[in-house]
Amino acid sequence: MIAMIHKTAYILAYDMLRKKSVHDWVERRAVGIIGLPYLSLILVALLTLKDEPNTGQKIVTGILIGWAVVAAWCTSEFQFKPTDWRMKIREELDLRYLYWKKAIAVYYAVVIAVAVAAGIVMPYI
């Protein structure tokens, strides 16, 4: 399910950039757009650490950075795979466009909410 959300978000970002007549590095920009929430996880994890972090902060930081690295690794493969999967994703979007758009919004909202919650909680751990 998560891989499908990443692929669908990539296709939507890719198509959006194509419609705006952006032709330079469209694939890399699309990956960058869907990677922004994970960058926020890494930044929150690193910026909220104290000078001498305790065990709880190390665990939370490790989880946040691990999640972001795994997600970035999953999305980096999109540029190197054959284009067969793009057609399958577009067919799925034709069938259930609003479902996937809502799924993407909810998933990224959860990612940002986790980043915000970690930013609030980390100084008190």
The 8 nearest C-alpha neighbors of each residue, nearest first, counted from 0:
[[1, 3, 2, 4, 5, 102, 6, 99],
 [0, 2, 4, 3, 5, 106, 6, 103],
 [3, 1, 5, 4, 0, 6, 73, 74],
 [2, 4, 6, 0, 1, 5, 7, 88],
 [3, 5, 1, 7, 2, 6, 103, 8],
 [6, 4, 2, 8, 3, 7, 9, 1],
 [5, 7, 9, 3, 8, 4, 2, 10],
 [6, 8, 10, 4, 9, 5, 3, 11],
 [9, 7, 11, 5, 6, 10, 4, 12],
 [8, 10, 6, 12, 7, 11, 29, 13],
 [11, 9, 13, 7, 12, 8, 14, 6],
 [10, 12, 8, 14, 13, 9, 15, 7],
 [13, 11, 15, 29, 9, 10, 14, 8],
 [12, 14, 10, 29, 16, 11, 15, 9],
 [15, 13, 17, 11, 16, 12, 10, 18],
 [14, 16, 12, 18, 17, 13, 11, 19],
 [17, 15, 19, 13, 14, 18, 21, 12],
 [16, 18, 14, 20, 19, 15, 21, 13],
 [19, 17, 15, 20, 16, 14, 21, 13],
 [18, 20, 16, 17, 21, 15, 14, 22],
 [21, 19, 17, 18, 22, 16, 15, 23],
 [20, 22, 19, 16, 17, 23, 25, 18],
 [21, 23, 25, 20, 24, 17, 16, 19],
 [22, 24, 25, 21, 26, 28, 27, 20],
 [25, 23, 27, 26, 28, 22, 21, 29],
 [26, 24, 28, 27, 23, 22, 29, 13],
 [27, 25, 29, 28, 24, 30, 13, 78],
 [28, 26, 30, 24, 29, 25, 31, 78],
 [27, 29, 31, 25, 30, 26, 24, 32],
 [28, 30, 32, 26, 12, 13, 31, 27],
 [31, 29, 27, 33, 28, 32, 34, 26],
 [32, 30, 28, 34, 29, 33, 27, 35],
 [33, 31, 29, 34, 30, 35, 28, 12],
 [32, 34, 30, 31, 35, 29, 9, 8],
 [33, 35, 31, 32, 37, 36, 30, 38],
 [34, 36, 38, 37, 32, 33, 31, 39],
 [37, 35, 39, 38, 34, 111, 110, 40],
 [38, 36, 67, 40, 39, 35, 34, 41],
 [37, 39, 35, 41, 40, 36, 42, 34],
 [38, 40, 42, 36, 37, 41, 43, 35],
 [41, 39, 37, 114, 43, 38, 42, 63],
 [40, 42, 44, 38, 64, 39, 43, 45],
 [41, 43, 39, 45, 44, 40, 46, 38],
 [44, 42, 46, 40, 45, 41, 118, 47],
 [43, 45, 60, 41, 42, 47, 46, 40],
 [44, 46, 42, 43, 47, 48, 41, 60],
 [45, 47, 43, 48, 42, 44, 49, 118],
 [48, 46, 45, 44, 43, 121, 118, 49],
 [49, 47, 46, 45, 52, 50, 44, 56],
 [48, 50, 52, 51, 47, 122, 46, 53],
 [51, 49, 52, 48, 53, 47, 46, 45],
 [50, 52, 49, 53, 48, 56, 54, 57],
 [53, 51, 49, 56, 50, 48, 57, 54],
 [52, 54, 56, 55, 57, 51, 124, 49],
 [53, 55, 57, 56, 58, 52, 59, 124],
 [56, 54, 58, 57, 53, 124, 59, 52],
 [57, 55, 59, 58, 53, 54, 52, 60],
 [56, 58, 54, 60, 55, 59, 61, 53],
 [57, 59, 61, 55, 56, 60, 62, 54],
 [60, 58, 62, 56, 61, 57, 63, 55],
 [61, 59, 44, 57, 63, 62, 58, 56],
 [60, 62, 58, 64, 59, 63, 65, 57],
 [61, 63, 65, 59, 60, 64, 66, 58],
 [64, 62, 60, 66, 65, 61, 40, 59],
 [63, 65, 67, 61, 41, 66, 62, 68],
 [66, 64, 62, 68, 63, 67, 61, 69],
 [65, 67, 63, 69, 64, 68, 62, 70],
 [66, 68, 37, 64, 70, 65, 69, 71],
 [67, 69, 71, 65, 70, 66, 72, 64],
 [70, 68, 72, 66, 71, 67, 65, 73],
 [71, 69, 73, 67, 72, 68, 66, 74],
 [72, 70, 68, 74, 73, 69, 67, 75],
 [71, 73, 69, 75, 70, 74, 68, 76],
 [74, 72, 70, 71, 75, 76, 69, 2],
 [73, 75, 71, 76, 72, 77, 70, 30],
 [76, 74, 72, 77, 73, 71, 78, 30],
 [77, 75, 74, 79, 78, 73, 80, 72],
 [78, 76, 75, 79, 80, 74, 6, 73],
 [79, 77, 76, 80, 75, 26, 27, 81],
 [78, 80, 76, 77, 81, 75, 82, 74],
 [81, 79, 77, 78, 76, 82, 84, 83],
 [82, 80, 83, 79, 84, 78, 85, 77],
 [81, 83, 85, 84, 80, 86, 79, 77],
 [84, 82, 85, 81, 86, 87, 80, 88],
 [83, 85, 87, 86, 82, 88, 81, 80],
 [86, 84, 88, 82, 87, 83, 89, 10],
 [85, 87, 89, 84, 88, 83, 90, 82],
 [88, 86, 84, 90, 85, 89, 91, 83],
 [89, 87, 91, 85, 90, 86, 92, 84],
 [88, 90, 92, 86, 91, 87, 85, 93],
 [89, 91, 93, 87, 88, 92, 86, 94],
 [90, 92, 88, 94, 89, 93, 95, 87],
 [93, 91, 96, 89, 95, 94, 90, 88],
 [92, 94, 90, 91, 96, 95, 89, 88],
 [93, 95, 91, 92, 96, 90, 89, 97],
 [96, 94, 92, 98, 97, 93, 91, 99],
 [95, 97, 92, 98, 99, 93, 100, 94],
 [98, 96, 100, 99, 95, 101, 92, 102],
 [99, 97, 101, 95, 100, 96, 102, 92],
 [100, 98, 102, 101, 97, 96, 103, 95],
 [99, 101, 97, 103, 102, 98, 96, 104],
 [102, 100, 104, 98, 99, 103, 97, 105],
 [103, 101, 99, 105, 100, 104, 106, 98],
 [102, 104, 106, 100, 101, 105, 4, 99],
 [103, 105, 101, 107, 102, 106, 108, 100],
 [106, 104, 108, 102, 103, 107, 101, 109],
 [105, 107, 103, 109, 108, 104, 102, 110],
 [106, 108, 110, 109, 104, 105, 103, 111],
 [109, 107, 105, 111, 106, 110, 112, 104],
 [108, 110, 112, 106, 107, 111, 113, 105],
 [109, 111, 107, 113, 108, 112, 114, 106],
 [110, 112, 114, 108, 113, 109, 115, 107],
 [113, 111, 109, 115, 114, 110, 108, 116],
 [114, 112, 116, 110, 111, 115, 117, 109],
 [115, 113, 111, 117, 40, 112, 116, 118],
 [116, 114, 118, 112, 117, 113, 111, 119],
 [117, 115, 113, 119, 118, 114, 112, 120],
 [118, 116, 120, 114, 119, 115, 121, 113],
 [119, 117, 115, 116, 121, 120, 43, 114],
 [118, 120, 116, 117, 121, 115, 122, 123],
 [121, 119, 117, 123, 118, 122, 116, 124],
 [120, 122, 124, 123, 117, 118, 119, 47],
 [123, 121, 120, 124, 47, 119, 48, 49],
 [124, 122, 121, 120, 119, 56, 118, 55],
 [123, 121, 122, 55, 56, 120, 53, 54]]
